């Protein structure tokens, strides 16, 4: 309506925890006196999962919702139960109607955004006006949860794992390969460093090294049918490779925690939301130079919302940031939260700033981001040249024992890149030589046909028999040399014509 200039929700904060009070104001600005039955405020917190499946040859969409907060109240005016024939009038001017809503103290899952499932918390305000479409406003806010404390006793117990393997050649058994690792505690807040120590005993004749991987697993469930439906997604958060260990040597890695930083990402969600489950695993893998992955250790990692605290020390400060762009919760941005742009034809699309209305944030300690991944596409193993293309670009990659090495990668081993260059050069040379040979062969065939036709014409003029024109043609420096069939004497053609 033209006489309503402003109708919005103003929250005192955008981030809340379970059990806190949601406070704010409804701001209304109108230029005329209007009849308003009521202003309703709705608070919702719900999880939503949706994807498509094939059923009986048809592609159908299945979805399910789960609610955590469902509350409604009247901020201004009268409720429907108290409604009378007299409609109150809202005078013109600027109005602010405060509200406060107590959030449930039960465990609330954190705000979460992905393409398959979402967990959202929002307020919707509606102004009921007689005989007119009701104006509406919506405001999203973030919930930090569930409450997971790194100081819980079950997370403070250290975890130790060990694995061993013997290598053999024919009937001879070589020394063992041993990998053992110790995790000081199993719960970490975003921004903290994983307290991991490892030791490697290399009894083989190859170089070995350790690769640490942090994996995110997300499971989506829809409780429909007898067994229900589920969809699993995993992402590699980071991958860190240590220095190699020479054959028949032992090395201890005491400074791994300086590199293994937990990025900002959604906390662990287990048994809190029935539609979305999120958990993490730390994999410690021992890789051999020629044999590839030999040993594998796994540690469950819990991403907490309350950081580790040293006794008798001040409580660390908590910040909130957007999740990393390579994990579920930070990859996807819904079209609902992206501001549309109108292209005017004067500026390039790249110059337009992307406007995002809302993105969930997660708790983290103050930290300086470091790049944990140092492997890229490098790996060890057999050499294989393959071409891979896409709509945007095409490139040649080298698969080296299960890993892809780009020729433009400065970290790729020079001997591998040299062999790839030599193979490519040899291949191109062979192709060029084949083309030249094919062209020469076609030219020679054309010349042969021309000479044979000329020879036939000359024989016809001199009255020679057509059978004498069947000769084998050879190209030499002295011109054309012809030979008759094996039943006749091999004389030059000119002498034969004179006779």
Secondary structure as UniProt FT lines:
FT   TURN            2..3
FT   STRAND          4..11
FT   STRAND          15..17
FT   TURN            18..19
FT   STRAND          21..30
FT   STRAND          34..35
FT   STRAND          38..55
FT   TURN            56..57
FT   STRAND          58..77
FT   HELIX           80..82
FT   STRAND          89..90
FT   STRAND          93..102
FT   STRAND          112..113
FT   STRAND          117..128
FT   TURN            130..131
FT   STRAND          136..144
FT   TURN            150..151
FT   HELIX           153..156
FT   STRAND          159..169
FT   TURN            170..171
FT   STRAND          172..183
FT   STRAND          187..190
FT   STRAND          196..202
FT   STRAND          208..222
FT   TURN            225..227
FT   STRAND          229..241
FT   TURN            247..248
FT   STRAND          249..253
FT   HELIX           256..258
FT   STRAND          276..288
FT   TURN            289..291
FT   STRAND          292..304
FT   TURN            311..312
FT   STRAND          318..322
FT   TURN            325..326
FT   TURN            328..330
FT   HELIX           335..337
FT   HELIX           349..351
FT   STRAND          361..365
FT   TURN            376..377
FT   STRAND          383..389
FT   STRAND          394..400
FT   STRAND          404..406
FT   TURN            407..408
FT   TURN            410..411
FT   HELIX           414..461
FT   TURN            462..463
FT   HELIX           466..469
FT   STRAND          474..476
FT   TURN            477..478
FT   STRAND          479..481
FT   TURN            486..487
FT   HELIX           493..498
//
